[in-house]
Amino acid sequence: MLGIPTVLITVEPEESEQARPPRALCPRGFIAGHSLGKPGDVGLQKQIIMDALGLLLGPARPGEVIGRDYT
Amino acid sequence: MSEAPLELSRYAIPYTPFRATLEEATIALVTTASVRQKDDRPFNVEGDNSYRVIAGSKSTAELTYDDEHYDHACVDRDLNCVFPIDRLAELAREGRIGAVAEKHFSMGFCQALRELRSTTVPAIAREVERVRPSAVVLTGG
């Protein structure tokens, strides 16, 4: 049976690395409760989602948490 | 089919290749941010190994959260900060993703890791398998 691809958005990259995620995006500097950024910031939230989904298309980097700056 | 949880090596990374395009992909959300539909029963904020199903047709206006462990400054105004279901709906309307999955899942705060691994997570995995989205976006809160 084939699995289902996943991508994690994490604000705790060190902890997440220990779980060996297949794909993970870390919006740098964001804290728990704010994974997708700011309230009502539609553009930023969509950007983060599309960047996370973009990891599905890019080269496989299993176990790596990819940090990105959004501020 | 065996009902035992899949046991992976401690060093294995469970990786499934993505072979579609985002424009045709159905996306599901799974979160540990204690999100639920307003008409669903609350999570126990002190520890709860249950999970909730969130219908893909819901907007964040129909959702709430039960939490005392992460900063709420964002989610009190916009639950998309941890559970971006409105954003997924917009992306689907814009054609940037194919569709929002019919079901999404949320876990609550739980430190009973053994129970999570043996019971909760396999149950969610089975439900996600039934939904069979193209991909799952996971958020921790």
Backbone of each chain as ProteinMPNN parsed JSONL, in Angstrom:
{"seq_chain_A": "MLGIPTVLITVEPEESEQARPPRALCPRGFIAGHSLGKPGDVGLQKQIIMDALGLLLGPARPGEVIGRDYT", "coords_chain_A": {"N_chain_A": [[0.842, -1.195, 0.0], [0.553, 2.211, -0.836], [1.917, 5.055, 0.722], [0.922, 8.341, 1.957], [1.868, 11.511, 0.89], [3.421, 13.923, 3.03], [3.8, 17.17, 4.544], [5.316, 19.182, 6.932], [4.642, 22.074, 8.846], [6.533, 23.824, 10.952], [7.322, 25.42, 14.051], [9.149, 24.751, 15.804], [11.889, 23.725, 15.173], [14.104, 22.123, 16.044], [13.01, 20.185, 17.727], [11.251, 19.061, 15.914], [12.978, 17.957, 14.023], [13.918, 15.744, 15.356], [11.872, 14.018, 15.084], [12.149, 13.159, 12.562], [10.926, 14.188, 10.049], [9.42, 13.732, 6.811], [9.22, 15.948, 5.103], [9.671, 19.343, 5.841], [8.905, 22.645, 6.814], [10.108, 25.579, 8.269], [8.95, 28.516, 9.371], [10.936, 31.063, 10.099], [11.505, 32.362, 13.333], [8.864, 32.511, 14.084], [6.386, 31.7, 16.564], [4.889, 29.132, 18.654], [1.448, 28.74, 18.077], [1.39, 30.59, 16.199], [2.002, 29.643, 13.699], [1.355, 30.099, 11.005], [1.774, 32.734, 10.782], [0.584, 35.992, 10.961], [-2.528, 37.237, 12.346], [-5.185, 37.434, 10.051], [-3.516, 38.091, 7.96], [-3.638, 37.488, 4.985], [-2.17, 37.165, 2.621], [0.427, 36.492, 3.54], [-0.123, 34.114, 4.945], [-1.037, 32.474, 2.875], [1.273, 32.421, 1.343], [3.048, 31.01, 2.995], [1.735, 28.53, 3.147], [1.834, 27.783, 0.424], [4.58, 27.652, 0.064], [5.18, 25.545, 1.783], [3.736, 23.49, 0.523], [5.153, 23.55, -1.785], [7.436, 22.161, -1.148], [6.723, 19.599, -1.654], [7.128, 19.352, -4.317], [9.759, 19.866, -4.807], [13.284, 18.855, -4.692], [13.913, 15.813, -2.916], [14.377, 16.028, 0.518], [14.576, 14.457, 2.903], [13.988, 14.429, 6.394], [15.155, 16.851, 6.849], [14.656, 20.123, 8.157], [13.491, 22.874, 6.626], [14.354, 26.12, 6.765], [12.868, 29.34, 6.532], [12.682, 32.805, 5.854], [10.202, 35.167, 6.694], [9.699, 37.73, 7.395]], "CA_chain_A": [[0.0, 0.0, 0.0], [1.361, 3.414, -0.931], [1.629, 6.057, 1.73], [0.423, 9.639, 1.527], [2.927, 12.494, 1.148], [3.119, 14.925, 4.044], [4.752, 18.246, 4.803], [5.103, 19.775, 8.248], [5.012, 23.467, 9.125], [6.94, 23.767, 12.348], [8.014, 26.56, 14.654], [10.102, 24.166, 16.749], [12.63, 22.877, 14.237], [14.967, 21.118, 16.676], [12.147, 19.083, 18.155], [10.699, 18.395, 14.736], [14.034, 17.145, 13.398], [14.031, 14.49, 16.071], [10.823, 13.12, 14.597], [12.541, 12.779, 11.197], [9.816, 14.419, 9.112], [9.811, 13.609, 5.406], [9.366, 17.312, 4.57], [9.308, 20.293, 6.892], [9.193, 24.06, 6.612], [10.097, 26.35, 9.504], [8.972, 29.971, 9.226], [11.875, 31.449, 11.147], [11.114, 33.392, 14.277], [7.467, 32.404, 14.509], [6.27, 30.884, 17.777], [3.717, 28.266, 18.741], [0.217, 29.52, 18.011], [1.55, 31.558, 15.111], [2.713, 28.932, 12.632], [1.105, 30.68, 9.697], [2.101, 34.154, 10.783], [-0.203, 36.993, 11.679], [-3.966, 37.137, 12.103], [-5.725, 38.208, 8.945], [-2.533, 38.365, 6.913], [-3.999, 36.452, 4.017], [-1.063, 36.966, 1.688], [1.5, 35.766, 4.225], [-0.57, 32.746, 5.235], [-1.045, 31.722, 1.613], [2.67, 32.236, 0.937], [3.612, 29.937, 3.801], [1.139, 27.264, 2.695], [2.348, 27.415, -0.901], [5.979, 27.246, 0.232], [5.154, 24.193, 2.349], [3.322, 22.574, -0.553], [6.248, 23.534, -2.753], [8.408, 21.135, -0.781], [6.281, 18.353, -2.284], [7.579, 19.348, -5.708], [11.196, 20.047, -4.896], [14.099, 17.663, -4.453], [13.668, 15.18, -1.627], [15.347, 16.331, 1.571], [13.931, 13.861, 4.071], [14.614, 14.648, 7.69], [15.616, 18.234, 6.99], [13.678, 21.184, 8.348], [13.941, 23.972, 5.787], [13.994, 27.395, 7.368], [12.655, 30.421, 5.579], [12.339, 34.069, 6.511], [8.986, 35.781, 6.165], [9.472, 39.064, 7.951]], "C_chain_A": [[0.875, 1.242, 0.0], [0.939, 4.398, 0.143], [1.088, 7.331, 1.121], [1.484, 10.68, 1.861], [2.487, 13.517, 2.194], [4.183, 16.013, 4.035], [4.344, 18.922, 6.099], [5.47, 21.255, 8.211], [5.311, 23.522, 10.611], [7.589, 25.064, 12.796], [8.986, 26.075, 15.724], [10.985, 23.191, 15.987], [13.498, 21.814, 14.9], [14.156, 19.921, 17.125], [11.634, 18.31, 16.948], [11.735, 17.516, 14.054], [14.164, 15.794, 14.069], [12.969, 13.489, 15.633], [11.081, 12.682, 13.161], [11.389, 12.955, 10.203], [10.277, 14.258, 7.677], [10.031, 14.955, 4.725], [8.94, 18.265, 5.675], [9.781, 21.689, 6.555], [9.132, 24.757, 7.968], [10.101, 27.822, 9.156], [9.768, 30.55, 10.391], [11.307, 32.544, 12.035], [9.661, 33.338, 14.723], [7.397, 31.482, 15.72], [4.995, 30.052, 17.728], [2.456, 29.11, 18.844], [0.233, 30.498, 16.854], [2.237, 30.919, 13.908], [2.546, 29.562, 11.265], [1.238, 32.194, 9.711], [1.148, 34.99, 11.591], [-1.684, 36.846, 11.383], [-4.391, 38.001, 10.929], [-4.752, 38.529, 7.834], [-2.653, 37.288, 5.84], [-2.834, 36.14, 3.09], [0.058, 36.151, 2.308], [1.106, 34.318, 4.479], [-0.566, 31.895, 3.966], [0.386, 31.451, 1.154], [3.293, 31.069, 1.684], [3.043, 28.589, 3.375], [1.74, 26.848, 1.358], [3.823, 27.025, -0.838], [6.06, 25.833, 0.818], [4.77, 23.183, 1.27], [4.408, 22.478, -1.616], [7.308, 22.5, -2.43], [8.01, 19.766, -1.331], [6.848, 18.225, -3.694], [9.096, 19.34, -5.828], [11.966, 18.763, -4.669], [13.875, 17.127, -3.037], [14.778, 15.539, -0.648], [14.809, 15.765, 2.886], [14.714, 14.091, 5.344], [15.09, 16.064, 7.908], [14.459, 19.175, 7.243], [14.219, 22.409, 7.621], [13.441, 25.283, 6.373], [13.829, 28.461, 6.303], [12.249, 31.665, 6.35], [11.13, 34.691, 5.847], [8.762, 37.196, 6.67], [10.358, 40.083, 7.262]], "O_chain_A": [[1.84, 1.318, 0.76], [-0.247, 4.552, 0.434], [0.827, 7.398, -0.08], [1.956, 10.732, 2.996], [1.325, 13.921, 2.232], [5.309, 15.806, 3.581], [3.166, 19.198, 6.327], [6.479, 21.641, 7.621], [4.426, 23.29, 11.435], [8.305, 25.719, 12.038], [9.572, 26.873, 16.456], [10.849, 21.976, 16.133], [13.619, 20.709, 14.373], [14.563, 18.776, 16.929], [11.585, 17.08, 16.951], [11.402, 16.44, 13.558], [14.486, 14.803, 13.415], [13.135, 12.279, 15.785], [10.303, 11.908, 12.604], [10.935, 11.988, 9.592], [11.411, 14.612, 7.351], [10.913, 15.094, 3.878], [7.953, 18.016, 6.368], [10.897, 21.893, 6.079], [8.193, 24.538, 8.733], [11.116, 28.348, 8.699], [9.315, 30.524, 11.535], [10.713, 33.513, 11.562], [9.272, 34.05, 15.648], [8.236, 30.597, 15.889], [4.139, 30.25, 16.866], [2.404, 30.077, 19.604], [-0.768, 31.15, 16.558], [2.973, 31.588, 13.183], [3.474, 29.565, 10.457], [0.853, 32.861, 8.751], [0.927, 34.728, 12.773], [-2.065, 36.387, 10.306], [-4.0, 39.164, 10.829], [-5.125, 39.177, 6.857], [-1.886, 36.326, 5.796], [-2.55, 34.975, 2.812], [0.581, 35.229, 1.684], [1.9, 33.403, 4.257], [-0.144, 30.739, 3.985], [0.679, 30.374, 0.635], [3.982, 30.238, 1.091], [3.783, 27.612, 3.254], [2.114, 25.689, 1.179], [4.27, 26.165, -1.597], [6.896, 25.027, 0.408], [5.413, 22.143, 1.128], [4.561, 21.444, -2.268], [8.002, 22.014, -3.323], [8.851, 18.876, -1.459], [7.025, 17.117, -4.201], [9.65, 18.87, -6.821], [11.373, 17.702, -4.475], [13.675, 17.89, -2.092], [15.962, 15.376, -0.942], [14.613, 16.497, 3.855], [15.938, 13.967, 5.373], [15.4, 16.446, 9.036], [13.402, 19.05, 6.624], [15.285, 22.921, 7.965], [12.235, 25.515, 6.459], [14.55, 28.485, 5.305], [11.561, 31.586, 7.368], [11.028, 34.744, 4.621], [7.723, 37.794, 6.388], [10.311, 41.268, 7.593]]}, "seq_chain_B": "MSEAPLELSRYAIPYTPFRATLEEATIALVTTASVRQKDDRPFNVEGDNSYRVIAGSKSTAELTYDDEHYDHACVDRDLNCVFPIDRLAELAREGRIGAVAEKHFSMGFCQALRELRSTTVPAIAREVERVRPSAVVLTGG", "coords_chain_B": {"N_chain_B": [[-6.225, -7.285, 6.699], [-3.593, -6.287, 8.841], [-4.127, -4.908, 12.075], [-2.249, -3.841, 13.659], [-0.125, -1.195, 14.75], [2.023, 0.389, 12.408], [5.349, -0.366, 12.593], [8.188, 1.41, 12.604], [11.67, 1.552, 11.93], [13.741, 3.236, 14.237], [15.313, 4.993, 12.918], [14.354, 5.444, 10.456], [12.946, 7.413, 7.841], [9.786, 8.244, 7.076], [8.869, 8.433, 3.922], [6.942, 9.393, 1.257], [6.802, 9.706, -2.15], [5.657, 12.57, -4.0], [3.537, 12.726, -6.647], [1.916, 14.234, -8.209], [0.431, 17.302, -9.435], [0.299, 20.521, -7.843], [-1.902, 21.928, -8.597], [-3.789, 20.029, -9.137], [-4.072, 18.759, -6.797], [-5.559, 17.378, -3.86], [-5.833, 18.613, -0.669], [-5.244, 17.923, 2.73], [-5.526, 18.868, 6.173], [-3.748, 18.299, 9.163], [-3.567, 18.74, 12.561], [-2.036, 19.552, 15.732], [-3.105, 21.413, 17.302], [-5.395, 21.536, 18.854], [-7.866, 22.111, 17.667], [-11.332, 22.34, 16.794], [-14.667, 21.667, 15.553], [-17.234, 24.0, 16.37], [-19.516, 22.812, 17.278], [-18.71, 20.447, 18.291], [-17.418, 18.202, 20.825], [-15.504, 19.56, 23.54], [-11.867, 19.495, 23.803], [-10.015, 18.093, 26.513], [-8.136, 20.282, 28.252], [-6.059, 19.696, 29.877], [-4.962, 17.389, 29.114], [-5.411, 15.109, 26.602], [-6.119, 12.417, 24.63], [-7.723, 12.12, 22.486], [-9.118, 12.701, 19.168], [-10.357, 15.056, 16.757], [-12.617, 15.343, 14.041], [-12.719, 17.461, 11.302], [-14.856, 18.95, 9.12], [-14.3, 19.453, 5.672], [-15.728, 21.465, 4.51], [-16.047, 23.421, 6.333], [-15.602, 26.748, 7.618], [-13.219, 28.872, 9.312], [-14.778, 30.367, 10.991], [-16.611, 28.648, 11.989], [-15.251, 27.116, 13.705], [-13.344, 26.317, 16.665], [-11.026, 26.4, 19.47], [-9.402, 24.481, 22.05], [-7.289, 25.157, 24.385], [-4.41, 25.562, 26.489], [-1.754, 25.959, 26.229], [-0.302, 27.164, 24.226], [0.585, 30.322, 22.733], [-2.072, 32.566, 22.345], [-2.585, 34.856, 20.952], [-2.739, 35.147, 18.214], [-4.578, 33.137, 17.289], [-6.927, 33.784, 18.579], [-7.957, 35.743, 17.08], [-7.769, 34.85, 14.5], [-8.044, 31.799, 13.358], [-6.77, 30.588, 11.306], [-4.114, 30.889, 11.67], [-3.085, 28.627, 12.841], [-4.503, 26.641, 11.686], [-5.102, 26.575, 8.668], [-7.618, 26.587, 7.069], [-9.395, 28.263, 5.712], [-7.688, 29.576, 4.019], [-6.833, 27.466, 2.404], [-9.237, 26.926, 1.115], [-9.534, 29.265, -0.369], [-7.255, 29.111, -1.981], [-7.922, 26.889, -3.468], [-10.167, 27.836, -4.875], [-8.885, 29.679, -6.417], [-7.509, 28.069, -8.038], [-4.954, 27.266, -7.442], [-4.431, 25.167, -5.827], [-5.85, 21.866, -6.07], [-8.143, 20.969, -4.581], [-9.887, 21.198, -1.422], [-9.6, 18.827, 1.101], [-12.157, 16.452, 2.089], [-12.213, 15.862, 4.769], [-10.557, 16.812, 7.793], [-8.139, 16.764, 10.468], [-7.707, 16.994, 14.003], [-5.626, 16.964, 16.822], [-5.427, 17.08, 20.416], [-3.814, 18.67, 23.254], [-1.441, 16.524, 24.533], [0.439, 14.448, 26.55], [0.807, 11.828, 26.776], [2.573, 9.929, 25.26], [2.927, 7.32, 24.471], [0.336, 6.268, 24.285], [-0.609, 7.949, 22.301], [0.936, 7.133, 20.113], [0.227, 4.454, 19.914], [-2.514, 4.343, 19.667], [-4.039, 6.819, 19.018], [-2.675, 8.106, 16.827], [-2.451, 6.011, 14.842], [-5.213, 5.657, 14.393], [-5.971, 8.124, 13.287], [-4.367, 8.039, 11.033], [-5.556, 5.929, 9.642], [-8.018, 7.069, 9.068], [-7.234, 9.229, 7.487], [-6.208, 7.799, 5.381], [-8.564, 6.72, 4.363], [-9.75, 9.038, 3.398], [-7.888, 9.751, 1.547], [-6.189, 12.012, 0.592], [-4.228, 14.013, -1.695], [-2.019, 15.046, -0.498], [-0.851, 15.822, 2.825], [-0.887, 18.533, 5.046], [0.804, 19.299, 7.9], [0.421, 20.797, 11.065], [1.752, 22.153, 14.081], [0.767, 24.005, 15.74]], "CA_chain_B": [[-5.117, -6.346, 6.964], [-3.234, -6.227, 10.254], [-4.494, -3.65, 12.725], [-1.154, -3.382, 14.499], [0.508, 0.007, 14.214], [3.224, 0.16, 11.623], [6.549, -0.105, 13.373], [9.316, 1.825, 11.782], [12.97, 1.711, 12.573], [13.928, 4.565, 14.846], [16.118, 5.846, 12.054], [13.725, 5.551, 9.143], [12.145, 8.596, 7.559], [8.684, 7.77, 6.236], [8.798, 9.368, 2.801], [6.173, 8.98, 0.085], [6.965, 10.709, -3.201], [4.473, 13.263, -4.49], [3.663, 12.557, -8.105], [0.87, 14.993, -8.895], [0.724, 18.728, -9.432], [-0.474, 21.166, -6.795], [-3.17, 22.374, -9.183], [-4.761, 18.936, -9.116], [-3.941, 18.08, -5.505], [-6.487, 17.548, -2.75], [-4.982, 18.824, 0.503], [-5.847, 17.767, 4.059], [-4.773, 19.417, 7.305], [-3.746, 17.584, 10.437], [-2.931, 19.641, 13.504], [-2.071, 19.222, 17.156], [-3.441, 22.679, 17.953], [-6.642, 21.425, 19.625], [-8.945, 22.772, 16.933], [-12.51, 21.495, 16.581], [-15.891, 22.362, 15.167], [-17.86, 24.575, 17.57], [-20.565, 21.914, 17.772], [-18.093, 19.202, 18.728], [-17.094, 18.264, 22.254], [-14.194, 20.169, 23.786], [-10.73, 18.736, 24.288], [-9.587, 18.352, 27.875], [-6.898, 21.036, 28.045], [-4.975, 19.173, 30.718], [-4.405, 16.193, 28.496], [-6.51, 14.461, 25.886], [-5.574, 11.671, 23.501], [-8.722, 11.94, 21.423], [-8.947, 13.601, 18.037], [-11.593, 15.553, 16.172], [-12.716, 15.43, 12.594], [-13.219, 18.76, 10.879], [-15.326, 18.829, 7.746], [-13.602, 20.339, 4.742], [-16.594, 22.57, 4.119], [-16.111, 24.412, 7.405], [-14.7, 27.893, 7.654], [-12.732, 29.054, 10.679], [-15.867, 30.942, 11.795], [-17.364, 27.546, 12.577], [-14.298, 26.325, 14.473], [-12.779, 26.91, 17.87], [-9.908, 25.608, 19.972], [-9.35, 24.282, 23.507], [-5.853, 25.071, 24.624], [-3.771, 26.433, 27.495], [-0.325, 25.682, 26.133], [0.446, 28.001, 23.274], [0.184, 31.724, 22.736], [-3.35, 32.661, 21.63], [-2.782, 36.193, 20.392], [-3.118, 35.03, 16.807], [-5.761, 32.297, 17.046], [-8.142, 34.434, 19.081], [-8.455, 36.597, 16.005], [-7.725, 34.181, 13.205], [-7.636, 30.404, 13.579], [-5.912, 30.185, 10.19], [-2.716, 30.917, 12.126], [-2.664, 27.248, 13.146], [-5.339, 25.703, 10.921], [-5.429, 27.493, 7.561], [-8.611, 25.994, 6.185], [-9.93, 29.321, 4.833], [-6.661, 29.812, 2.994], [-6.918, 26.342, 1.46], [-10.444, 27.112, 0.298], [-9.243, 30.328, -1.34], [-6.278, 28.597, -2.95], [-8.642, 25.99, -4.374], [-10.975, 28.668, -5.777], [-7.947, 30.342, -7.335], [-6.899, 27.055, -8.889], [-3.552, 27.034, -7.096], [-4.481, 23.755, -5.437], [-7.009, 21.246, -6.706], [-9.328, 20.931, -3.739], [-9.752, 20.995, 0.021], [-10.067, 17.473, 1.422], [-13.464, 16.427, 2.748], [-12.048, 15.77, 6.225], [-9.281, 17.204, 8.381], [-8.07, 16.153, 11.793], [-6.988, 17.734, 15.029], [-5.358, 16.37, 18.118], [-5.32, 18.022, 21.516], [-2.587, 18.598, 24.037], [-1.345, 15.194, 25.133], [1.811, 14.026, 26.819], [0.817, 10.372, 26.847], [3.096, 9.645, 23.928], [2.73, 5.91, 24.13], [-1.051, 6.131, 23.827], [-0.739, 8.631, 21.012], [1.535, 6.315, 19.074], [-0.407, 3.141, 19.754], [-3.957, 4.438, 19.443], [-4.552, 8.019, 18.338], [-2.057, 8.362, 15.522], [-2.912, 5.031, 13.846], [-6.619, 5.904, 14.054], [-5.995, 9.249, 12.345], [-3.768, 7.575, 9.778], [-6.57, 5.139, 8.921], [-9.037, 7.994, 8.54], [-6.624, 9.962, 6.378], [-6.123, 6.842, 4.288], [-9.891, 6.638, 3.743], [-9.959, 10.279, 2.65], [-6.892, 9.645, 0.488], [-5.809, 13.269, -0.049], [-2.965, 13.955, -2.438], [-0.974, 15.367, 0.474], [-1.294, 16.323, 4.12], [-0.078, 19.574, 5.682], [0.767, 19.122, 9.351], [0.841, 21.946, 11.87], [1.838, 21.86, 15.5], [0.143, 25.065, 16.506]], "C_chain_B": [[-4.864, -6.293, 8.467], [-3.633, -4.879, 10.837], [-3.368, -3.121, 13.596], [-0.536, -2.135, 13.887], [1.774, -0.356, 13.448], [4.425, 0.525, 12.474], [7.688, 0.248, 12.431], [10.591, 1.745, 12.602], [13.061, 3.125, 13.152], [14.632, 5.513, 13.901], [15.5, 6.044, 10.683], [12.966, 6.871, 9.029], [11.022, 8.159, 6.618], [8.409, 8.751, 5.11], [8.001, 8.746, 1.672], [6.337, 10.056, -0.978], [5.623, 11.316, -3.596], [4.552, 13.289, -6.008], [2.607, 13.342, -8.881], [1.356, 16.429, -9.107], [-0.105, 19.364, -8.326], [-1.852, 21.567, -7.315], [-4.215, 21.273, -9.201], [-4.798, 18.225, -7.766], [-5.075, 18.412, -4.546], [-5.656, 17.577, -1.476], [-5.794, 18.68, 1.788], [-4.92, 18.366, 5.105], [-4.87, 18.467, 8.483], [-2.971, 18.458, 11.408], [-2.945, 19.074, 14.908], [-2.501, 20.444, 17.968], [-4.801, 22.69, 18.647], [-7.801, 22.187, 18.984], [-10.135, 21.82, 16.798], [-13.654, 22.349, 16.047], [-16.579, 22.847, 16.445], [-18.916, 23.631, 18.143], [-20.013, 20.566, 18.228], [-17.659, 19.326, 20.19], [-15.684, 18.809, 22.459], [-13.124, 19.135, 24.108], [-10.542, 19.052, 25.767], [-8.216, 19.014, 27.8], [-5.744, 20.496, 28.888], [-4.339, 17.919, 30.141], [-5.529, 15.383, 27.883], [-5.94, 13.728, 24.685], [-6.61, 11.396, 22.424], [-8.401, 12.867, 20.256], [-10.317, 14.005, 17.529], [-11.481, 15.556, 14.66], [-13.3, 16.794, 12.257], [-13.598, 18.659, 9.421], [-14.647, 19.876, 6.868], [-14.419, 21.533, 4.309], [-16.641, 23.683, 5.165], [-15.181, 25.581, 7.15], [-14.248, 28.069, 9.098], [-13.796, 29.69, 11.573], [-16.669, 29.866, 12.501], [-16.489, 26.666, 13.466], [-13.87, 27.067, 15.728], [-11.604, 26.055, 18.319], [-10.019, 25.511, 21.492], [-7.892, 24.108, 23.879], [-5.424, 25.995, 25.744], [-2.26, 26.289, 27.413], [0.417, 26.457, 25.073], [-0.144, 29.392, 23.28], [-1.043, 31.918, 21.838], [-3.586, 33.997, 20.942], [-3.231, 36.134, 18.941], [-4.457, 34.3, 16.659], [-7.046, 32.906, 17.59], [-8.761, 35.336, 18.025], [-8.578, 35.85, 14.681], [-7.168, 32.763, 13.387], [-6.777, 29.879, 12.42], [-4.432, 30.197, 10.582], [-2.197, 29.526, 12.474], [-3.4, 26.222, 12.288], [-5.888, 26.451, 9.718], [-6.461, 26.976, 6.569], [-9.242, 27.034, 5.255], [-8.956, 29.583, 3.689], [-6.68, 28.685, 1.96], [-8.122, 26.515, 0.543], [-10.198, 28.191, -0.768], [-8.275, 29.85, -2.411], [-6.949, 27.653, -3.945], [-9.496, 26.796, -5.357], [-10.102, 29.336, -6.825], [-7.278, 29.35, -8.275], [-5.439, 26.769, -8.568], [-3.367, 25.667, -6.442], [-5.755, 23.181, -6.038], [-8.265, 21.348, -5.867], [-8.929, 20.831, -2.278], [-10.318, 19.615, 0.334], [-11.382, 17.515, 2.191], [-13.353, 16.339, 4.27], [-10.633, 16.17, 6.624], [-9.306, 16.763, 9.829], [-7.263, 17.005, 12.759], [-6.811, 16.896, 16.269], [-5.298, 17.476, 19.157], [-3.967, 17.938, 22.176], [-2.536, 17.242, 24.72], [0.112, 14.838, 25.33], [1.916, 12.517, 26.977], [1.275, 9.829, 25.495], [2.862, 8.207, 23.506], [1.316, 5.674, 23.603], [-1.248, 6.797, 22.487], [-0.237, 7.729, 19.895], [0.771, 5.032, 18.829], [-1.862, 3.246, 19.334], [-4.345, 5.623, 18.56], [-3.995, 8.172, 16.936], [-2.457, 7.302, 14.493], [-4.369, 5.246, 13.433], [-6.736, 7.054, 13.058], [-5.439, 8.816, 11.001], [-4.78, 6.765, 8.971], [-7.623, 6.05, 8.317], [-8.48, 8.794, 7.365], [-6.539, 9.046, 5.158], [-7.477, 6.707, 3.592], [-10.2, 7.879, 2.92], [-9.075, 10.292, 1.404], [-6.638, 10.995, -0.185], [-4.526, 13.06, -0.848], [-1.794, 14.207, -1.502], [-1.61, 15.909, 1.742], [-0.334, 17.406, 4.583], [-0.281, 19.449, 7.181], [1.158, 20.427, 10.028], [0.828, 21.56, 13.343], [1.171, 22.924, 16.34], [0.835, 26.396, 16.335]], "O_chain_B": [[-5.801, -6.26, 9.264], [-3.499, -3.842, 10.187], [-3.508, -2.064, 14.211], [-0.429, -2.019, 12.666], [2.492, -1.29, 13.805], [4.491, 1.629, 13.017], [8.081, -0.543, 11.574], [10.567, 1.86, 13.827], [12.512, 4.076, 12.596], [14.55, 6.729, 14.076], [16.066, 6.739, 9.839], [12.416, 7.372, 10.01], [11.285, 7.748, 5.487], [7.782, 9.788, 5.326], [8.357, 7.674, 1.182], [6.032, 11.22, -0.718], [4.586, 10.656, -3.533], [5.509, 13.806, -6.584], [2.431, 13.13, -10.081], [2.544, 16.723, -8.972], [-1.115, 18.795, -7.913], [-2.838, 21.549, -6.579], [-5.41, 21.558, -9.274], [-5.476, 17.209, -7.611], [-5.498, 19.563, -4.431], [-4.863, 16.669, -1.229], [-6.883, 19.239, 1.917], [-3.699, 18.372, 4.949], [-5.928, 17.905, 8.766], [-1.849, 18.872, 11.117], [-3.767, 18.219, 15.235], [-2.284, 20.498, 19.179], [-5.304, 23.76, 18.992], [-8.605, 22.821, 19.669], [-9.944, 20.608, 16.699], [-13.612, 23.579, 16.087], [-16.515, 22.182, 17.479], [-19.18, 23.644, 19.345], [-20.779, 19.647, 18.518], [-17.55, 20.431, 20.72], [-14.785, 18.554, 21.658], [-13.416, 18.051, 24.612], [-10.871, 20.149, 26.219], [-7.249, 18.402, 27.347], [-4.583, 20.812, 28.63], [-3.308, 17.451, 30.623], [-6.486, 15.014, 28.565], [-5.339, 14.35, 23.809], [-6.407, 10.547, 21.556], [-7.514, 13.715, 20.352], [-11.32, 13.362, 17.841], [-10.407, 15.744, 14.088], [-14.276, 17.224, 12.873], [-12.767, 18.323, 8.578], [-14.45, 21.023, 7.271], [-13.873, 22.51, 3.797], [-17.2, 24.752, 4.921], [-14.116, 25.432, 6.55], [-14.832, 27.48, 10.007], [-13.722, 29.563, 12.795], [-17.334, 30.138, 13.501], [-16.92, 25.608, 13.925], [-14.018, 28.284, 15.832], [-11.225, 25.101, 17.638], [-10.649, 26.35, 22.136], [-7.325, 23.029, 23.706], [-5.991, 27.072, 25.931], [-1.56, 26.474, 28.409], [1.646, 26.413, 25.022], [-1.249, 29.608, 23.779], [-1.042, 31.475, 20.689], [-4.669, 34.242, 20.41], [-4.013, 36.972, 18.492], [-5.361, 34.789, 15.983], [-8.136, 32.582, 17.118], [-9.95, 35.649, 18.08], [-9.41, 36.197, 13.842], [-5.962, 32.574, 13.549], [-6.131, 28.839, 12.549], [-3.601, 29.59, 9.908], [-0.993, 29.279, 12.406], [-2.97, 25.074, 12.177], [-7.028, 26.914, 9.748], [-6.205, 26.933, 5.365], [-9.588, 26.709, 4.119], [-9.358, 29.785, 2.543], [-6.555, 28.942, 0.763], [-8.034, 26.279, -0.662], [-10.604, 28.042, -1.92], [-8.446, 30.143, -3.594], [-6.587, 27.621, -5.121], [-9.543, 26.471, -6.543], [-10.516, 29.534, -7.967], [-6.566, 29.742, -9.199], [-4.757, 26.099, -9.343], [-2.285, 25.084, -6.495], [-6.637, 23.926, -6.464], [-9.321, 21.754, -6.354], [-7.812, 20.443, -1.936], [-11.408, 19.276, -0.127], [-11.682, 18.5, 2.866], [-14.29, 16.7, 4.982], [-9.661, 15.913, 5.914], [-10.363, 16.427, 10.363], [-6.278, 17.644, 12.388], [-7.729, 16.206, 16.711], [-5.14, 18.652, 18.828], [-3.079, 17.222, 21.713], [-3.48, 16.853, 25.409], [0.918, 14.913, 24.403], [2.987, 11.991, 27.276], [0.474, 9.337, 24.7], [2.627, 7.918, 22.333], [1.12, 4.975, 22.609], [-1.966, 6.281, 21.63], [-0.891, 7.574, 18.864], [0.668, 4.566, 17.695], [-2.391, 2.329, 18.705], [-4.913, 5.443, 17.483], [-4.743, 8.346, 15.974], [-2.778, 7.66, 13.36], [-4.725, 5.047, 12.272], [-7.505, 6.975, 12.099], [-5.972, 9.18, 9.953], [-4.85, 6.901, 7.749], [-8.07, 5.834, 7.191], [-9.171, 9.01, 6.37], [-6.776, 9.482, 4.032], [-7.535, 6.594, 2.367], [-10.835, 7.79, 1.869], [-9.472, 10.784, 0.348], [-6.842, 11.128, -1.392], [-3.835, 12.054, -0.688], [-0.71, 13.654, -1.686], [-2.745, 16.386, 1.739], [0.884, 17.232, 4.525], [-1.41, 19.489, 7.669], [2.113, 21.086, 9.616], [0.01, 20.756, 13.789], [1.027, 22.75, 17.55], [0.415, 27.391, 16.926]]}, "name": "protein", "num_of_chains": 2, "seq": "MLGIPTVLITVEPEESEQARPPRALCPRGFIAGHSLGKPGDVGLQKQIIMDALGLLLGPARPGEVIGRDYTMSEAPLELSRYAIPYTPFRATLEEATIALVTTASVRQKDDRPFNVEGDNSYRVIAGSKSTAELTYDDEHYDHACVDRDLNCVFPIDRLAELAREGRIGAVAEKHFSMGFCQALRELRSTTVPAIAREVERVRPSAVVLTGG"}
